[in-house]
Amino acid sequence: MSELAASRESFRAEVARFTAVEITPNATAWDQTDPDGSYPMQLFTRLGELGWLGVGFNESLGGSGGGPVDRCILFEELAYGSAGAALGLYVHTALAAGALANIADRGLGERFVPGMLAGTTTGAWAYAEPDSGADVTQVRLAARRDGDSFVLNGSKMYITNATFADVILVVVRTSGEPGKLGGLSVLAVDGNSEGLTRSSMHKLGMRPSELAELHFENCVVPADRLVGELDKGFRQCLAVLSQGRVFAGALALGLGRAALDTTIAHVGTREQFGGPLAAKQVVRATIADMTTRLRTVRHLVYSAAEKLETGEDYDTDASIAKLVASETATWVSERCLHLHGAQGFMLESPAQRFYRDCKINEWGEGANELQREMIFEAVSRGYRP
Ligand SMILES: Cc1cc2nc3c(=O)[nH]c(=O)nc-3n(C[C@H](O)[C@H](O)[C@H](O)COP(=O)(O)OP(=O)(O)OC[C@H]3O[C@@H](n4cnc5c(N)ncnc54)[C@H](O)[C@@H]3O)c2cc1C
């Protein structure tokens, strides 16, 4: 094993130990406390102290170095304990801090990113709106220039972490009409800005995370909070979202692995018809299929992460990884619940939690239908598996 591979395995073991002690034992309680969520805020400070929020970020911004593969390891292992808890950390680091570190000018990046990587400043990323879901071109939230500021009017919906986030990266329309990507800019908005109201939303899964609806009414944001170029900021952020697909794939892999391990434990001990369920050939075949599909996901996610790390063209591989990882997590979670029978249907069982948590991965980071469109376009340009 190379020195790099050995250090990565040791990082994986360290995160897995942390998850086993500080996440997995709390996952059911975090899930059931409140359908609005009640995010375990200590995770920001603990991961900040450990330097893990900074994995994949440059040291000059307070990062810990490492690259996309290390960040996949982190999200995979955290999601193994609680996908909902991992989701809040993923949005904070990969999307919010990622856009500030890579797209914002140096001054704005230096203002926020070190605190975000230390876990003392929290972040959110907001593009979804009541009329703008998979189709981002429909963003309507208006930002009108007024001297040294922008004045925001409109709404955002389903925004992870936004109930508490100190800084929210908000995709706004600075010019043009809905239907076009041009004219969309990104602003780093203070969570406690005057004119911004945030209300939490009830949800089916990923319950440790918090989701907010945001209303902006004449909310004044200083012009120096522009992330990237005026009218082009969202287009510039597409690279951050494309990278996000690889990390979202790792998160789905961690969730799927947890469902598999829970299933293996259950079918090994639950006895029906004179022996454990694991003695039945059809059950053994299901476990084999779950394992095989997750193994495929592992290859797809980590090969996309390696391409990203070495600067190769990775976009299509990121789409394929996110598509297969999310649909596999859904399939594995459904089989997990199925093999648990009624026991898995009870709220104290992790099986029903995996089943509720997995679905968002199919819509997040670009709905899977859009991934299929992008893969088809790449095939038309000559991409081959
Ligand atoms: C738990 C959770 C966390 C979230 N966190 C965030 C966040 O932090 N920031 C943020 O901005 N948003 C967030 N979202 C919202 C997320 O961005 C949207 O769910 C996503 O963009 C899809 O939009 P939509 O849900 O409105 O679905 P819609 O766009 O209304 O799509 C509905 C259905 O149609 C399908 N569909 C869409 N387009 C096509 C097409 N062209 N062809 C065929 N089928 C299609 C979709 O796959 C879906 O099945 C979150 C959502 C949830 C549930």
The ligand as an ORCA input file, in Angstrom:
! r2SCAN-3c Opt
* xyz 0 1
  C     -34.031     17.443      2.760
  C     -33.849     18.474      1.682
  C     -32.754     19.328      1.710
  C     -32.600     20.306      0.731
  N     -31.575     21.220      0.851
  C     -31.466     22.217     -0.057
  C     -30.459     23.240      0.103
  O     -29.671     23.225      1.056
  N     -30.408     24.237     -0.831
  C     -31.284     24.296     -1.896
  O     -31.189     25.221     -2.690
  N     -32.241     23.341     -2.047
  C     -32.359     22.325     -1.171
  N     -33.349     21.388     -1.311
  C     -34.263     21.488     -2.452
  C     -33.693     20.761     -3.672
  O     -32.786     21.634     -4.290
  C     -34.867     20.415     -4.583
  O     -35.562     19.345     -4.005
  C     -34.394     20.042     -5.978
  O     -33.815     21.138     -6.620
  C     -35.566     19.533     -6.835
  O     -36.580     20.488     -6.878
  P     -38.040     20.137     -6.396
  O     -37.941     19.326     -5.159
  O     -38.837     21.375     -6.365
  O     -38.626     19.146     -7.498
  P     -39.214     19.490     -8.939
  O     -38.220     20.265     -9.719
  O     -40.592     20.034     -8.808
  O     -39.306     18.033     -9.551
  C     -40.376     17.136     -9.216
  C     -40.107     15.779     -9.857
  O     -39.942     15.925    -11.264
  C     -38.687     15.403    -11.668
  N     -38.116     16.227    -12.735
  C     -37.619     17.476    -12.632
  N     -37.166     17.898    -13.832
  C     -37.402     16.895    -14.713
  C     -37.146     16.720    -16.122
  N     -36.531     17.657    -16.841
  N     -37.518     15.560    -16.691
  C     -38.124     14.595    -15.957
  N     -38.383     14.697    -14.636
  C     -38.031     15.829    -14.013
  C     -37.826     15.444    -10.395
  O     -36.781     14.507    -10.395
  C     -38.848     15.116     -9.340
  O     -39.004     13.720     -9.308
  C     -33.530     20.402     -0.342
  C     -34.628     19.518     -0.397
  C     -34.810     18.590      0.614
  C     -36.030     17.689      0.557
*
